[in-house]
Amino acid sequence: MVGIGISAKSGKPVSVWFGSVCAYAVVTIISVFIGTAFAKFIKPDLIRYLGGTLFIVIGILIFLKLI
């Protein structure tokens, strides 16, 4: 969405859109490799519990208007 908005304001919308799509693809590929590396060392249950705990903590902080 941001790429579309920026490309609409720029003088070269196709170039900006293509650059944002390429950047997103690169970040996704890097994330997959990092996630695969972490998956070898971290148990899925730990990820599930940490994700749930983080979700609850962030929810409480938002509810209390601390973030």
MOPAC internal coordinates of N, CA, C and O (Angstrom, degrees):
PM7 1SCF
backbone

  N    0.0000 0     0.00 0     0.00 0    0    0    0
  C    1.4457 1     0.00 0     0.00 0    1    0    0
  C    1.5267 1   111.06 1     0.00 0    2    1    0
  O    1.2310 1   120.62 1   138.02 1    3    2    1
  N    1.3149 1   116.43 1   -41.98 1    3    2    1
  C    1.4607 1   118.95 1   179.64 1    5    3    2
  C    1.5202 1   110.05 1   -65.03 1    6    5    3
  O    1.2310 1   120.80 1   139.03 1    7    6    5
  N    1.3342 1   116.07 1   -40.97 1    7    6    5
  C    1.4615 1   119.96 1   178.60 1    9    7    6
  C    1.5084 1   112.28 1   -60.36 1   10    9    7
  O    1.2310 1   120.44 1   141.32 1   11   10    9
  N    1.3152 1   116.76 1   -38.68 1   11   10    9
  C    1.4652 1   120.77 1   178.21 1   13   11   10
  C    1.5259 1   109.98 1   -66.80 1   14   13   11
  O    1.2310 1   120.51 1   137.22 1   15   14   13
  N    1.3226 1   116.63 1   -42.78 1   15   14   13
  C    1.4652 1   120.21 1   179.42 1   17   15   14
  C    1.5173 1   112.54 1   -64.16 1   18   17   15
  O    1.2310 1   120.55 1   136.15 1   19   18   17
  N    1.3204 1   116.55 1   -43.85 1   19   18   17
  C    1.4642 1   119.68 1   179.41 1   21   19   18
  C    1.5177 1   110.78 1   -68.10 1   22   21   19
  O    1.2310 1   120.41 1   140.50 1   23   22   21
  N    1.3377 1   116.83 1   -39.50 1   23   22   21
  C    1.4663 1   118.85 1  -179.37 1   25   23   22
  C    1.5264 1   111.39 1   -66.55 1   26   25   23
  O    1.2310 1   120.25 1   150.79 1   27   26   25
  N    1.3185 1   117.13 1   -29.21 1   27   26   25
  C    1.4637 1   119.90 1   178.20 1   29   27   26
  C    1.5304 1   111.16 1   -69.29 1   30   29   27
  O    1.2310 1   120.22 1   149.06 1   31   30   29
  N    1.3375 1   117.19 1   -30.94 1   31   30   29
  C    1.4603 1   120.99 1  -178.15 1   33   31   30
  C    1.5275 1   113.10 1   -87.12 1   34   33   31
  O    1.2310 1   120.44 1   161.24 1   35   34   33
  N    1.3228 1   116.77 1   -18.76 1   35   34   33
  C    1.4641 1   118.99 1  -175.29 1   37   35   34
  C    1.5241 1   111.53 1   -85.32 1   38   37   35
  O    1.2310 1   121.38 1   -10.97 1   39   38   37
  N    1.3059 1   114.97 1   169.03 1   39   38   37
  C    1.4618 1   120.01 1   178.22 1   41   39   38
  C    1.5145 1   112.56 1   -80.70 1   42   41   39
  O    1.2310 1   120.53 1   163.08 1   43   42   41
  N    1.3293 1   116.60 1   -16.92 1   43   42   41
  C    1.4645 1   121.50 1  -178.97 1   45   43   42
  C    1.5326 1   108.92 1  -127.31 1   46   45   43
  O    1.2310 1   119.98 1  -102.45 1   47   46   45
  N    1.3146 1   117.64 1    77.55 1   47   46   45
  C    1.4636 1   120.10 1  -173.37 1   49   47   46
  C    1.5242 1   113.92 1   -64.11 1   50   49   47
  O    1.2310 1   119.58 1   144.10 1   51   50   49
  N    1.3182 1   118.41 1   -35.90 1   51   50   49
  C    1.4673 1   120.11 1  -178.49 1   53   51   50
  C    1.5262 1   110.10 1   -67.47 1   54   53   51
  O    1.2310 1   120.33 1   138.37 1   55   54   53
  N    1.3208 1   116.97 1   -41.63 1   55   54   53
  C    1.4654 1   120.81 1   179.57 1   57   55   54
  C    1.5283 1   111.37 1   -64.15 1   58   57   55
  O    1.2310 1   120.40 1   136.86 1   59   58   57
  N    1.3103 1   116.84 1   -43.14 1   59   58   57
  C    1.4664 1   120.55 1   179.64 1   61   59   58
  C    1.5185 1   110.10 1   -66.20 1   62   61   59
  O    1.2310 1   120.14 1   136.63 1   63   62   61
  N    1.3146 1   117.34 1   -43.37 1   63   62   61
  C    1.4670 1   120.94 1   178.88 1   65   63   62
  C    1.5225 1   110.49 1   -62.25 1   66   65   63
  O    1.2310 1   120.25 1   134.11 1   67   66   65
  N    1.3277 1   117.14 1   -45.89 1   67   66   65
  C    1.4588 1   121.27 1  -179.55 1   69   67   66
  C    1.5291 1   110.60 1   -63.04 1   70   69   67
  O    1.2310 1   120.06 1   139.39 1   71   70   69
  N    1.3184 1   117.49 1   -40.61 1   71   70   69
  C    1.4597 1   121.03 1   177.85 1   73   71   70
  C    1.5152 1   112.40 1   -63.54 1   74   73   71
  O    1.2310 1   120.45 1   139.37 1   75   74   73
  N    1.3219 1   116.74 1   -40.63 1   75   74   73
  C    1.4647 1   119.33 1   179.77 1   77   75   74
  C    1.5251 1   111.30 1   -69.60 1   78   77   75
  O    1.2310 1   120.06 1   144.25 1   79   78   77
  N    1.3212 1   117.48 1   -35.75 1   79   78   77
  C    1.4652 1   120.67 1   176.93 1   81   79   78
  C    1.5290 1   110.17 1   -66.45 1   82   81   79
  O    1.2310 1   120.30 1   137.01 1   83   82   81
  N    1.3248 1   117.02 1   -42.99 1   83   82   81
  C    1.4696 1   120.70 1   178.39 1   85   83   82
  C    1.5294 1   111.17 1   -63.69 1   86   85   83
  O    1.2310 1   120.33 1   138.28 1   87   86   85
  N    1.3181 1   116.97 1   -41.72 1   87   86   85
  C    1.4634 1   120.67 1   178.91 1   89   87   86
  C    1.5239 1   110.81 1   -63.08 1   90   89   87
  O    1.2310 1   120.33 1   137.99 1   91   90   89
  N    1.3179 1   116.98 1   -42.01 1   91   90   89
  C    1.4631 1   120.78 1   178.17 1   93   91   90
  C    1.5241 1   110.65 1   -63.03 1   94   93   91
  O    1.2310 1   120.23 1   139.66 1   95   94   93
  N    1.3286 1   117.16 1   -40.34 1   95   94   93
  C    1.4612 1   120.95 1   179.13 1   97   95   94
  C    1.5263 1   110.95 1   -64.22 1   98   97   95
  O    1.2310 1   120.25 1   137.67 1   99   98   97
  N    1.3260 1   117.12 1   -42.33 1   99   98   97
  C    1.4648 1   120.75 1   179.73 1  101   99   98
  C    1.5256 1   110.75 1   -64.36 1  102  101   99
  O    1.2310 1   120.24 1   135.25 1  103  102  101
  N    1.3170 1   117.14 1   -44.75 1  103  102  101
  C    1.4647 1   120.88 1   179.40 1  105  103  102
  C    1.5267 1   110.66 1   -63.17 1  106  105  103
  O    1.2310 1   120.15 1   140.89 1  107  106  105
  N    1.3210 1   117.32 1   -39.11 1  107  106  105
  C    1.4579 1   121.01 1   178.52 1  109  107  106
  C    1.5227 1   110.99 1   -64.30 1  110  109  107
  O    1.2310 1   120.15 1   135.84 1  111  110  109
  N    1.3133 1   117.32 1   -44.16 1  111  110  109
  C    1.4668 1   121.10 1   179.60 1  113  111  110
  C    1.5288 1   110.70 1   -63.10 1  114  113  111
  O    1.2310 1   120.34 1   136.09 1  115  114  113
  N    1.3260 1   116.96 1   -43.91 1  115  114  113
  C    1.4657 1   120.44 1   177.90 1  117  115  114
  C    1.5253 1   110.30 1   -61.62 1  118  117  115
  O    1.2310 1   120.01 1   138.13 1  119  118  117
  N    1.3230 1   117.59 1   -41.87 1  119  118  117
  C    1.4646 1   121.76 1   179.49 1  121  119  118
  C    1.5167 1   111.73 1   -62.76 1  122  121  119
  O    1.2310 1   120.39 1   140.85 1  123  122  121
  N    1.3155 1   116.85 1   -39.15 1  123  122  121
  C    1.4656 1   120.45 1   178.66 1  125  123  122
  C    1.5230 1   110.12 1   -63.62 1  126  125  123
  O    1.2310 1   120.01 1   135.45 1  127  126  125
  N    1.3234 1   117.58 1   -44.55 1  127  126  125
  C    1.4627 1   120.39 1   179.72 1  129  127  126
  C    1.5256 1   111.80 1   -65.35 1  130  129  127
  O    1.2310 1   120.15 1   138.00 1  131  130  129
  N    1.3181 1   117.31 1   -42.00 1  131  130  129
  C    1.4646 1   120.39 1   178.34 1  133  131  130
  C    1.5268 1   110.27 1   -65.70 1  134  133  131
  O    1.2310 1   120.23 1   136.84 1  135  134  133
  N    1.3229 1   117.17 1   -43.16 1  135  134  133
  C    1.4633 1   120.69 1   178.24 1  137  135  134
  C    1.5149 1   112.47 1   -62.33 1  138  137  135
  O    1.2310 1   120.49 1   141.00 1  139  138  137
  N    1.3277 1   116.68 1   -39.00 1  139  138  137
  C    1.4626 1   120.82 1   177.83 1  141  139  138
  C    1.5284 1   110.52 1   -65.20 1  142  141  139
  O    1.2310 1   120.44 1   139.49 1  143  142  141
  N    1.3196 1   116.77 1   -40.51 1  143  142  141
  C    1.4658 1   120.35 1   178.93 1  145  143  142
  C    1.5278 1   110.78 1   -65.56 1  146  145  143
  O    1.2310 1   120.18 1   136.13 1  147  146  145
  N    1.3270 1   117.26 1   -43.87 1  147  146  145
  C    1.4606 1   120.38 1   178.74 1  149  147  146
  C    1.5204 1   111.73 1   -65.97 1  150  149  147
  O    1.2310 1   119.91 1   146.51 1  151  150  149
  N    1.3087 1   117.77 1   -33.49 1  151  150  149
  C    1.4629 1   121.33 1  -177.96 1  153  151  150
  C    1.5207 1   111.60 1   -63.84 1  154  153  151
  O    1.2310 1   120.15 1   156.20 1  155  154  153
  N    1.3111 1   117.31 1   -23.80 1  155  154  153
  C    1.4660 1   120.33 1   178.35 1  157  155  154
  C    1.5209 1   111.79 1   -73.57 1  158  157  155
  O    1.2310 1   119.87 1   156.37 1  159  158  157
  N    1.3310 1   117.86 1   -23.63 1  159  158  157
  C    1.4568 1   121.73 1  -174.67 1  161  159  158
  C    1.5208 1   114.11 1  -110.84 1  162  161  159
  O    1.2310 1   119.80 1   158.78 1  163  162  161
  N    1.3204 1   117.99 1   -21.22 1  163  162  161
  C    1.4619 1   121.82 1  -175.27 1  165  163  162
  C    1.5229 1   109.49 1  -112.69 1  166  165  163
  O    1.2310 1   120.82 1   -47.91 1  167  166  165
  N    1.3256 1   116.03 1   132.09 1  167  166  165
  C    1.4602 1   120.88 1   179.73 1  169  167  166
  C    1.5312 1   110.34 1   -73.15 1  170  169  167
  O    1.2310 1   120.08 1   -35.16 1  171  170  169
  N    1.3327 1   117.45 1   144.84 1  171  170  169
  C    1.4733 1   120.50 1   179.34 1  173  171  170
  C    1.5285 1   113.27 1   -58.93 1  174  173  171
  O    1.2310 1   120.24 1   145.61 1  175  174  173
  N    1.3331 1   117.15 1   -34.39 1  175  174  173
  C    1.4700 1   119.37 1   178.93 1  177  175  174
  C    1.5270 1   111.33 1   -63.44 1  178  177  175
  O    1.2310 1   120.35 1   141.15 1  179  178  177
  N    1.3321 1   116.93 1   -38.85 1  179  178  177
  C    1.4589 1   120.43 1   178.97 1  181  179  178
  C    1.5237 1   110.57 1   -64.00 1  182  181  179
  O    1.2310 1   120.46 1   137.70 1  183  182  181
  N    1.3130 1   116.72 1   -42.30 1  183  182  181
  C    1.4676 1   120.81 1   178.10 1  185  183  182
  C    1.5225 1   110.24 1   -62.24 1  186  185  183
  O    1.2310 1   120.57 1   138.21 1  187  186  185
  N    1.3293 1   116.51 1   -41.79 1  187  186  185
  C    1.4659 1   120.44 1  -179.87 1  189  187  186
  C    1.5257 1   111.02 1   -63.46 1  190  189  187
  O    1.2310 1   120.10 1   134.27 1  191  190  189
  N    1.3407 1   117.42 1   -45.73 1  191  190  189
  C    1.4636 1   120.41 1  -179.35 1  193  191  190
  C    1.5256 1   111.86 1   -67.53 1  194  193  191
  O    1.2310 1   120.35 1   138.55 1  195  194  193
  N    1.3318 1   116.94 1   -41.45 1  195  194  193
  C    1.4638 1   119.73 1   178.09 1  197  195  194
  C    1.5246 1   111.21 1   -64.78 1  198  197  195
  O    1.2310 1   120.40 1   139.31 1  199  198  197
  N    1.3241 1   116.83 1   -40.69 1  199  198  197
  C    1.4646 1   120.45 1   178.44 1  201  199  198
  C    1.5176 1   111.80 1   -63.64 1  202  201  199
  O    1.2310 1   120.64 1   136.28 1  203  202  201
  N    1.3251 1   116.39 1   -43.72 1  203  202  201
  C    1.4646 1   120.47 1   178.25 1  205  203  202
  C    1.5173 1   112.30 1   -64.47 1  206  205  203
  O    1.2310 1   120.81 1   137.02 1  207  206  205
  N    1.3243 1   116.06 1   -42.98 1  207  206  205
  C    1.4622 1   120.54 1   178.80 1  209  207  206
  C    1.5213 1   111.15 1   -63.63 1  210  209  207
  O    1.2310 1   120.55 1   135.19 1  211  210  209
  N    1.3210 1   116.56 1   -44.81 1  211  210  209
  C    1.4608 1   120.49 1   178.78 1  213  211  210
  C    1.5238 1   111.30 1   -62.52 1  214  213  211
  O    1.2310 1   120.38 1   140.20 1  215  214  213
  N    1.3309 1   116.88 1   -39.80 1  215  214  213
  C    1.4601 1   121.33 1   177.99 1  217  215  214
  C    1.5265 1   110.81 1   -60.18 1  218  217  215
  O    1.2310 1   120.41 1   134.56 1  219  218  217
  N    1.3289 1   116.83 1   -45.44 1  219  218  217
  C    1.4631 1   121.02 1  -179.07 1  221  219  218
  C    1.5273 1   110.91 1   -67.23 1  222  221  219
  O    1.2310 1   120.27 1   136.05 1  223  222  221
  N    1.3298 1   117.09 1   -43.95 1  223  222  221
  C    1.4683 1   120.72 1  -179.31 1  225  223  222
  C    1.5258 1   110.73 1   -62.15 1  226  225  223
  O    1.2310 1   120.22 1   133.65 1  227  226  225
  N    1.3226 1   117.18 1   -46.35 1  227  226  225
  C    1.4664 1   120.03 1   179.21 1  229  227  226
  C    1.5251 1   110.37 1   -64.26 1  230  229  227
  O    1.2310 1   120.05 1   141.20 1  231  230  229
  N    1.3290 1   117.51 1   -38.80 1  231  230  229
  C    1.4609 1   120.50 1   177.20 1  233  231  230
  C    1.5183 1   112.31 1   -61.08 1  234  233  231
  O    1.2310 1   120.45 1   137.25 1  235  234  233
  N    1.3230 1   116.75 1   -42.75 1  235  234  233
  C    1.4637 1   120.54 1   178.17 1  237  235  234
  C    1.5261 1   110.65 1   -65.10 1  238  237  235
  O    1.2310 1   120.51 1   137.01 1  239  238  237
  N    1.3303 1   116.64 1   -42.99 1  239  238  237
  C    1.4649 1   119.90 1   179.49 1  241  239  238
  C    1.5260 1   111.63 1   -63.04 1  242  241  239
  O    1.2310 1   120.38 1   140.81 1  243  242  241
  N    1.3175 1   116.87 1   -39.19 1  243  242  241
  C    1.4686 1   120.03 1   177.18 1  245  243  242
  C    1.5274 1   110.20 1   -67.51 1  246  245  243
  O    1.2310 1   120.51 1   138.23 1  247  246  245
  N    1.3345 1   116.63 1   -41.77 1  247  246  245
  C    1.4648 1   120.66 1   179.58 1  249  247  246
  C    1.5283 1   111.02 1   -61.16 1  250  249  247
  O    1.2310 1   120.67 1   141.14 1  251  250  249
  N    1.3279 1   116.32 1   -38.86 1  251  250  249
  C    1.4644 1   120.85 1   179.75 1  253  251  250
  C    1.5275 1   112.57 1   -84.04 1  254  253  251
  O    1.2310 1   121.00 1  -177.67 1  255  254  253
  N    1.3227 1   115.70 1     2.33 1  255  254  253
  C    1.4703 1   123.20 1   179.24 1  257  255  254
  C    1.5236 1   112.01 1    58.41 1  258  257  255
  O    1.2310 1   121.00 1  -141.20 1  259  258  257
  N    1.3235 1   115.70 1    38.80 1  259  258  257
  C    1.4592 1   120.83 1   176.15 1  261  259  258
  C    1.5254 1   111.34 1   -92.60 1  262  261  259
  O    1.2310 1   120.95 1   163.58 1  263  262  261
  N    1.3107 1   115.79 1   -16.42 1  263  262  261
  C    1.4771 1   120.25 1   173.50 1  265  263  262
  C    1.5096 1   108.89 1  -137.04 1  266  265  263
  O    1.2310 1   120.10 1   180.00 1  267  266  265

